[in-house]
Amino acid sequence: MKFFKIKTNTLETCKYINGKPRIITICILLAMGLMTCIFGLKTSPDSFAYIDGAKNILHYHSYNYDANGLPITLFPPGYSIIIASLFSIFGYYVYPLILLNTTIFIVLIFKYIKYNNYANNYLFFSVLCILTNILISNYSMILSETIFIPLFLIWFNISIRQNNNVKYKFLILFLEILMISTRYASILLIFSFYTIQFYYIIRTPNKINYKFQKVLQTFWIPAISLLFFVLLRKIISNGGPQHHFVIGSGKYNILEYPIQLIKDIGTTILGQASSFQLEQRGLLFLISCVMIIAIRKFVKITIDTFTFNFILISILVTIIFLSNVWVDDSMNGRYLVWLWITLLYRAKFEIRKNEAYTKIFFICIILTQLINLNYFNYKAVKSNFAIQNTVTEKNKINFSNQIPQNTSLKVGIYYTDSTNFGTLSNNGNGKLLLTSPCYLWNLIQKNDTNQRPQSKTLD
């Protein structure tokens, strides 16, 4: 019994959703997912590179942090430019980001439903719940993945058609440039895709001249994308710190990768809330093994050959070139979110045997996924009200990791010699005002020869 069934043709379009019970259930699931982000968006230290970059692109025409005006060297400016365009229309508020995230989230969910409307309700809602949790974990935050995910899906689905039309070629190139401008790690996926395509061209029984011509017709696109990647990193970093793409960056025991893979699969099926409790008790690996065995028994996964090879090669390339993948950031982290997106949008799932214990298995998945959604909703609502009440009482508090929906973003560079968490204060108009934090990398080092690094000008 194979875990995957590989087929050579691409996936067929399924019939669009119908039936009131499904529509009602989907609306409830969407509402639960949206509740996580409508009260505000969560942040990580990376988020403030994007936020500060956007504010300063618009205000100072430079790509730098608020704290000490240091240039942003670790992240490409694409996502910040998109945020800046929203700020130019709506002002320096968080709600346009919430609107952007929720809109893309809804579109992605309905696109999935349109092409993957499985006949079995238990299977349909199990997969949809898993996808909802994966997406909302990204769309409840201020991260470049919110733009990267739809760009990646569009690029992959167009590229895999291998249309020789010149307009399609330039569209693919344009999408690759957008992906790189949003996330540098996109170059690894682009490299993996064309590696497989090159293999397919070479193994055809055609003459060498035809193969050579085919390579020339295809590989000018990744060549330009690679050139753009190198030049963009050189311009943005300007000698500053940057993420390194070096062969052999992974420094882990080789056994850690399959162990983490098994745990990540279990976490995705069960939801992060339940998995966290299992990990605390040392049971996550065991339960994850049981879940994988159960999926193999109950579910047949069909995927086209090219996509299957792309997933395998991309995982290998990502592990080889990125030092904080896999154990530090895992499949549920930023660098491998594309993996779940590719698998869920490109694969087709079928129930092997429609029996009572099969239904029980899927009901358990649905329940754990709903528990996960409700847990994050509870945390989002609780955090929002706690922030609002505390700011009302104290007028100013240290920022944690969630920006409430009624927050405006303070504009302007400030200078400091110490790190801080950022502050939320009451601006007196029923809104909160957020001052960006200062992290260790925002401080000017004492051994720097230059008194203050120059900002990146984006005129």
C-alpha positions in Angstrom: 0.0 0.0 0.0 1.6 3.2 -1.1 1.3 6.4 0.9 1.3 8.5 -2.3 -0.2 7.6 -5.7 1.7 9.5 -8.4 0.0 10.3 -11.6 1.4 11.8 -14.8 -1.5 14.1 -15.7 -2.3 17.3 -13.8 -5.2 17.6 -11.5 -8.7 18.0 -12.8 -11.0 20.7 -11.7 -13.7 19.5 -9.3 -17.3 20.8 -9.3 -17.9 23.9 -7.3 -19.5 23.7 -3.9 -23.2 23.2 -3.6 -25.7 22.5 -0.8 -26.8 24.7 2.1 -25.3 22.6 4.9 -21.9 22.8 3.4 -22.2 26.6 2.8 -23.3 27.2 6.3 -20.5 25.1 7.8 -17.9 26.8 5.6 -19.2 30.3 6.6 -18.9 29.3 10.3 -15.4 28.0 9.7 -14.4 31.2 7.9 -15.8 33.3 10.7 -13.8 31.3 13.3 -10.7 31.8 11.2 -11.3 35.5 10.6 -11.9 36.2 14.3 -8.3 35.4 15.0 -7.1 38.5 13.0 -10.0 41.0 13.1 -9.2 42.0 16.7 -5.6 42.8 15.7 -2.5 41.2 14.1 0.3 39.4 15.9 3.9 40.3 15.3 7.4 38.9 15.4 10.7 40.9 15.3 10.6 40.4 11.5 7.3 42.2 11.4 8.8 45.5 12.4 11.3 45.4 9.6 8.3 45.4 7.2 6.3 48.0 9.2 9.3 50.4 9.8 10.4 49.9 6.2 6.9 50.8 4.9 6.6 53.9 7.0 10.0 55.2 6.1 9.7 54.4 2.4 6.6 56.6 2.4 7.8 59.3 4.9 11.6 59.5 4.2 11.9 57.6 0.9 14.4 55.3 2.6 14.3 51.6 3.7 15.3 51.7 7.4 14.2 50.9 10.9 12.7 53.5 13.2 15.2 52.8 16.0 18.4 54.7 15.2 17.5 54.9 11.5 19.6 51.8 10.7 19.1 50.3 7.2 17.1 47.1 6.8 19.5 44.6 5.3 18.0 41.2 6.0 14.7 41.5 4.1 13.8 42.5 0.6 11.6 45.6 0.3 8.6 44.1 -1.7 6.3 43.5 1.2 7.1 46.9 2.8 6.3 48.6 -0.6 2.9 47.0 -0.6 2.3 48.1 3.0 3.5 51.6 2.1 0.9 51.8 -0.7 -1.8 50.9 1.9 -0.5 53.6 4.3 -0.6 56.2 1.5 -4.3 55.5 1.0 -5.6 54.8 4.6 -2.9 56.4 6.8 -0.6 54.8 9.2 -3.1 52.4 10.8 -3.1 48.7 11.3 -6.7 48.1 9.9 -5.6 48.2 6.2 -3.3 45.4 6.9 -6.1 43.5 8.6 -8.3 44.1 5.5 -5.5 42.9 3.2 -4.9 39.7 5.2 -8.5 38.8 5.6 -9.2 39.4 1.9 -6.4 37.2 0.7 -7.3 34.5 3.3 -11.0 34.4 2.1 -9.9 34.2 -1.6 -7.5 31.4 -0.9 -10.1 29.4 1.0 -12.7 29.7 -1.7 -10.2 29.0 -4.4 -9.4 25.7 -2.6 -13.1 24.9 -2.2 -13.7 25.5 -5.9 -11.1 23.0 -7.1 -11.2 20.5 -4.3 -14.9 19.9 -3.5 -14.7 16.3 -2.2 -17.9 14.2 -2.1 -17.2 12.9 1.4 -18.1 15.5 4.0 -15.8 14.1 6.7 -12.8 14.2 4.4 -13.8 17.6 2.9 -14.0 19.4 6.3 -11.0 17.7 7.7 -8.7 19.0 4.9 -10.5 22.4 4.9 -9.9 22.7 8.7 -6.3 21.9 8.3 -5.9 24.4 5.5 -7.7 27.1 7.5 -5.4 26.6 10.5 -2.3 26.7 8.3 -3.4 29.9 6.5 -4.7 31.7 9.6 -1.4 31.1 11.4 0.1 33.3 8.7 -2.7 35.7 8.0 -3.1 36.6 11.7 0.4 38.0 11.5 2.3 40.8 9.8 4.6 38.7 7.7 5.7 38.6 4.0 4.1 35.2 3.7 0.7 36.9 3.4 1.8 38.1 -0.1 4.2 35.3 -0.9 1.6 32.5 -0.6 -0.7 33.7 -3.4 2.2 34.7 -5.6 3.8 31.3 -5.2 0.5 29.5 -6.0 -0.1 31.6 -9.1 3.6 31.2 -10.3 3.6 27.4 -9.7 0.2 26.8 -11.5 1.2 28.9 -14.5 4.8 27.5 -14.7 3.8 23.9 -14.5 1.6 24.3 -17.7 4.9 24.8 -19.7 3.1 27.2 -22.1 5.6 28.3 -24.8 3.7 31.6 -25.4 6.1 34.6 -25.0 3.5 36.4 -22.9 3.4 33.5 -20.4 7.2 33.5 -20.2 7.3 37.2 -19.3 4.4 36.7 -16.8 6.4 33.9 -15.1 9.5 36.1 -15.0 7.5 38.9 -13.5 6.0 36.6 -10.8 9.5 35.3 -10.0 10.8 38.9 -9.5 7.8 39.6 -7.3 8.4 36.5 -5.2 12.1 37.3 -4.7 11.2 40.9 -3.8 8.9 39.5 -1.1 11.1 36.6 0.2 14.7 35.9 -0.7 14.1 32.2 0.0 11.9 32.1 -3.1 15.1 31.6 -5.1 15.5 28.1 -3.7 12.0 27.1 -4.9 12.7 28.6 -8.3 16.0 26.7 -8.5 14.2 23.5 -7.5 11.5 23.9 -10.1 13.9 24.5 -13.0 16.2 21.6 -11.8 13.2 19.3 -12.3 12.3 20.9 -15.6 15.9 20.5 -16.9 15.8 16.8 -15.9 12.6 16.4 -17.9 14.1 18.0 -21.0 17.3 16.0 -20.8 15.6 12.6 -20.4 13.3 13.1 -23.5 14.3 10.9 -26.6 14.6 14.0 -28.8 17.8 15.0 -30.5 20.5 17.1 -28.8 19.8 20.2 -30.9 16.1 20.1 -29.8 17.1 19.7 -26.2 19.6 22.6 -26.4 16.9 24.8 -28.1 14.4 23.9 -25.4 16.9 24.8 -22.6 17.6 28.2 -24.2 13.8 28.9 -24.6 13.2 28.0 -20.9 16.2 28.9 -18.8 16.6 32.6 -19.7 13.8 33.2 -17.1 15.6 31.7 -14.1 18.9 33.3 -15.3 17.3 36.8 -15.1 15.6 35.9 -11.8 19.0 34.8 -10.3 20.6 38.0 -11.5 17.8 40.1 -10.0 18.2 38.1 -6.7 22.0 38.8 -6.5 21.7 42.5 -7.4 18.8 43.1 -5.0 20.6 41.5 -2.1 23.8 43.5 -2.9 21.9 46.8 -3.1 19.8 46.2 0.1 22.5 44.6 2.3 25.3 47.2 1.3 27.8 45.3 3.5 25.3 44.9 6.4 24.1 41.6 7.9 22.0 39.3 5.7 20.6 35.8 5.5 23.2 33.5 4.1 22.4 30.9 1.4 25.4 28.6 1.8 25.8 24.9 0.9 26.0 22.8 4.1 24.4 25.5 6.3 22.4 22.9 8.2 24.4 21.8 11.3 22.1 19.2 12.8 22.4 15.5 13.5 20.8 13.9 10.4 18.4 12.0 12.7 16.8 15.2 13.9 15.3 15.9 10.4 13.0 12.9 10.1 12.0 13.2 13.8 11.1 16.8 13.3 9.3 15.9 10.1 7.1 13.4 11.9 6.3 15.8 14.7 5.4 18.5 12.2 3.0 16.3 10.3 1.4 15.4 13.6 1.2 19.1 14.6 -0.4 20.0 11.3 -3.0 17.2 11.6 -3.8 17.8 15.3 -3.4 21.6 15.5 -0.7 23.5 17.3 -2.7 23.9 20.5 -3.2 20.2 21.1 0.3 19.4 19.8 1.9 21.8 22.3 0.2 19.9 25.2 1.4 16.6 23.8 5.0 17.9 23.4 5.0 19.1 27.0 4.2 15.5 28.1 6.7 13.9 25.6 3.9 12.3 23.6 4.0 14.3 20.4 6.3 12.0 18.5 4.4 8.8 19.4 1.0 10.3 18.6 2.3 11.8 15.3 3.5 8.3 14.3 0.0 6.9 15.0 -1.6 9.7 13.0 0.7 9.0 10.0 -0.1 5.3 10.1 -3.8 6.1 10.3 -3.7 8.5 7.3 -1.9 5.9 5.3 -4.7 3.4 6.2 -7.6 5.7 5.6 -6.6 8.2 2.9 -5.2 7.8 -0.6 -3.2 10.9 -1.7 -2.9 11.4 -5.5 -0.5 14.0 -6.8 1.0 14.6 -10.2 4.6 13.5 -10.8 6.1 17.0 -11.3 4.6 18.4 -8.1 5.8 15.4 -6.1 9.3 15.8 -7.4 9.2 19.5 -6.8 8.3 18.9 -3.1 11.1 16.4 -2.6 13.8 18.5 -4.3 12.7 21.8 -2.7 12.8 20.2 0.8 16.3 18.9 0.1 17.5 22.3 -1.3 16.0 24.2 1.6 17.6 22.0 4.2 21.0 22.2 2.4 21.1 26.0 2.0 19.3 27.4 5.1 20.9 27.1 8.5 17.7 27.6 10.6 15.7 24.9 8.8 14.6 22.5 9.9 14.8 22.0 13.6 14.8 25.7 14.6 11.9 26.7 12.3 10.1 23.4 11.4 7.5 22.8 8.7 5.1 24.9 10.6 7.5 27.8 10.5 8.2 30.4 7.8 10.6 28.7 5.5 8.5 25.6 4.7 5.0 27.0 4.6 5.1 26.5 0.9 5.3 22.7 1.4 1.8 22.5 3.0 0.4 24.9 0.5 1.7 23.0 -2.4 0.5 19.6 -1.1 -3.0 20.8 -0.1 -3.7 22.8 -3.3 -2.1 20.3 -5.7 -2.9 16.9 -4.2 -6.3 15.1 -4.3 -7.4 13.1 -1.2 -9.7 10.1 -1.3 -11.0 7.8 1.5 -9.9 4.2 1.0 -12.7 2.7 3.0 -15.8 4.5 4.1 -16.4 2.7 7.4 -17.4 3.7 11.0 -13.8 4.0 12.4 -12.8 6.1 9.3 -15.5 8.6 10.2 -14.4 8.6 13.8 -10.8 9.4 12.7 -11.9 12.3 10.6 -14.2 13.6 13.3 -11.2 13.6 15.7 -9.2 15.6 13.2 -12.1 18.2 12.8 -12.5 18.5 16.5 -8.8 19.0 17.2 -8.6 21.6 14.4 -11.6 23.5 15.8 -10.1 23.4 19.3 -7.0 24.9 17.8 -9.0 27.7 16.0 -11.0 28.5 19.2 -7.8 28.5 21.3 -6.2 31.2 19.0 -9.5 33.1 18.9 -9.6 33.1 22.7 -6.0 34.3 22.9 -6.6 37.1 20.4 -9.8 38.4 22.1 -8.3 38.1 25.6 -5.1 39.9 24.5 -7.0 42.6 22.8 -9.2 43.5 25.8 -6.3 43.2 28.2 -4.3 45.7 26.1 -7.2 48.1 25.7 -8.0 48.1 29.5 -4.4 48.4 30.6 -3.7 51.3 28.2 -6.9 53.0 29.5 -5.7 52.7 33.1 -2.0 53.5 32.6 -2.1 55.5 29.4 1.2 53.8 28.2 2.4 50.2 28.3 5.2 48.0 26.9 4.2 46.4 23.6 3.9 42.6 23.6 3.3 40.9 20.3 -0.2 41.9 19.2 -1.3 45.1 17.6 -5.0 45.9 18.3 -7.2 46.8 15.4 -7.6 50.5 16.6 -3.9 51.2 16.5 -2.1 53.9 14.6 1.6 53.6 13.9 4.0 56.3 15.1 6.1 57.7 12.3 9.7 59.0 12.8 13.2 57.9 13.6 14.2 57.9 17.2 17.7 57.4 18.7 18.4 55.1 21.7 21.4 53.3 23.2 19.3 50.4 24.7 16.8 47.9 23.5 13.1 48.2 24.2 9.9 46.4 23.5 8.1 49.3 21.9 5.2 51.1 23.6 1.4 51.3 23.1 0.0 54.6 24.3 -3.4 56.3 24.3 -3.5 59.1 21.7 -6.7 60.6 23.2 -8.9 59.9 20.2 -10.0 56.4 21.2 -7.1 54.9 19.3 -3.7 53.5 20.4 -0.4 54.7 19.2 2.4 52.2 18.6 6.1 53.2 18.8 8.2 50.5 17.2 10.6 48.5 19.4 14.4 48.6 19.3 16.0 45.2 19.1 19.7 44.3 19.6 20.4 44.6 15.8 18.9 48.1 15.8 21.7 49.4 18.1 24.8 51.0 16.7 27.8 48.8 17.5 30.6 50.5 19.4 33.3 49.1 17.1 31.6 50.5 14.0 33.9 52.7 12.0 31.0 54.7 10.7 29.1 56.8 13.2 25.7 56.0 11.6 25.1 53.7 8.6 23.4 55.2 5.6 19.8 54.4 4.9 18.7 52.8 1.7 17.1 55.5 -0.5 14.3 54.2 -2.7 13.5 57.2 -4.8 
